Amino acid sequence: MQSLRRNDDERLQLWPFPQQMPPGTDRATFWRQYREQMISNAGICIVLAGNKNVSGAIVPADGVRQEVEIARDQGKLVVPVGATGHVARELWERCRANPSDFLGSANVANQLETMGDSSLDVPTLVSAIIDTLKQLDK
């Protein structure tokens, strides 16, 4: 029987955003601090999509932009998966123009191109993400 690997708090953490603010707390300030704490526990920031529904319209999620800003301020590498569209696509385009700003010195040009191709299937994109993470871990 194959042994199962478990996900523990060191490998996977879920951080749902609280919808109820502590009394007397400003939502924007609280969420910024929450994002800073969440990201401080991360090794790498992988950006997928980055959109939200506002009154029936799909718009870019400014919170995702803020998370990337925080991640970069904390010295984290940022892997934008442009094929998922929205803010991730915007970041992928910036990353493609200047990869070292997002990915350090890793040579992941081929994987980056793959992660920007929205015509590819999910397993191919996941493979490119995993290959990128392996390169970044060297």
Order of alpha helices (4+ residues) and beta strands (2+ residues): alpha-beta-beta-beta-alpha-beta-alpha-alpha-alpha-alpha
